[in-house]
Amino acid sequence: MLVAKRERKIEWGDCDPAKIVYNPRFFDWFDNCTGGLLEAAGFHKKWLFENLDFTGIPLVESRAKFMKPSRFGDIVLIETQATDIRRSSFDIRHRLFNAGELAIEAFETRVWTGRHPDDPNRMKSVPIPDEIVRALKGEAKPA
């Protein structure tokens, strides 16, 4: 499977008064990293919205294991990859490393959606396009 990597410096505004990262920040970063995985696969979200019947990839489940704190000034590396891809949903794993050690392992389930045929203001799960599945699996070169 394709792995996207992002490095991030922990800023003061990411932290609580104890100078450790306030845990909801991690989930913001992981959401951005999921978009980064699609970009690494060759599919920018803007392009998806403009060229496909695509209304987003809503999050339907998330969880995380916190093993080591991250603090103000630390530089962390986040590795993101799809771990299971089904017809219209897929699982993502984020691994955040701090000083080379695994600090957090987080998991998401996302659903690929398009416009609902009866109401274009609603979304409906739709099959993930084959070219995106192949790219996420690392079977196709990024566009």
N, C-alpha and C positions, 0 to 999 in steps of 0.2 A: 504494500500500500504506500501511496505517496505520503511523505512527511514534510510539512511546512514548519519552518523555524522562525521565531521572532525573539529578538533580544530586547529587554526593557530595563531601564534604570528606574528604581523605586524612588518616586518623588515625595516630598513632604506631604503634599495633599492626598497621597495614597494611604497615609498612615493615621493611626489613632494616637491618643496622647502617650501611649507606651512606645511609640515609634516603630510599631509593627504594622504590617499592611492590614487595613480594615477588610475583613474577608469578602464583603460584596464586590470589592474592586477586582478581585481575581475573576469573578464571573463576568464582569465587563470585559476584561482582557480576553477571556476565553471566547466570548462571543465575537470579538474582533478577530481572534485567531481562526475561528471557523470561516469567516469571510476570507481571511488570508489563505486558508487551505484551498478554497474555490479559486482564488486568484492564482495560486501556485499551480493549480490544475489547468489554468488557462482560461478561466471563466470569471471575469469580474462581475460582481453583483449588478452593477449598472447595466452591463451588456445583457445579463439574464433578464432583467426587467424589460428592457427595450426590444429584445429579439425572441423571447419565448413566452409561452403562456405560463408565466412565473409570477407568483405573488409573495414568495418568500419561503423561508425554511424555519417555521416556528419551532420553538423549543417545547418538547412535551415531557421531558424528564431530565433531571440533572442531579449529580451528586459529586462529592469530592472527599478525598482522604488527605488530611493535612498532617504532614510528618515533620516539618521543620519550618520555623518562622522565617519570614522575609522582612527585612528592616529598611528604613530610610537609608538611601545611598547604595544599597545592594544592586547588582546587575544580575538579572535572572534571564534564563533562556527557556522559552516555551516551545515544545514540540507538539504539533497537532497532526492527527491522522484519523481517517475513517477506519473503523475496525470491523464493521459489518454493514453491508449495503443490501437493502431489500428493495422490493418493487417501488415503494414510495416513501420509505423512511430509511434512516441510516444512523449509525452510532459513531460518535466521535470520542477519541481519548486525547486529553491534554496532559502533558507531563511537564511540570515546571521544575527546573533545576536551579539551585542556588549554590554557587561555588562548587559546581560539579556534582552536587548531591541532589537526589530526588527529594523535593520539598512538598510537592502536591501532585496527586494524580486525580484528574477530574474526568467525568464521563457525561456525555449528553446523548439524548436521542432527539433527532430532528425529523420533521416531515416536509417533504417536497410538495409545494402547493401551487395550484393554478386557480383561475377564476371558476367559480361555481356556475354550471350551465344555466341554472334557473335564476340566478341573481349575481350579476357581475360585481356587486359590492361585497360578496362573500367569497371565501376561499374554500377549496376542496383539495384533498390529497390527489395527486396525479403521479403517474410513473416518472421516475427519474430518467432523463434522457440517457440513452446508451453511451453517447460520447462522453458524458460527464461521469458515468459509472466507470468507464474504462480509464479515464484520466485520474480519478480518485484512487483507482486500484494500481496506478502507475503503469498501465498498459499502453497509454498513448502519450505522446509528447505534448507538453503544454502548447496551446495555440498562440 
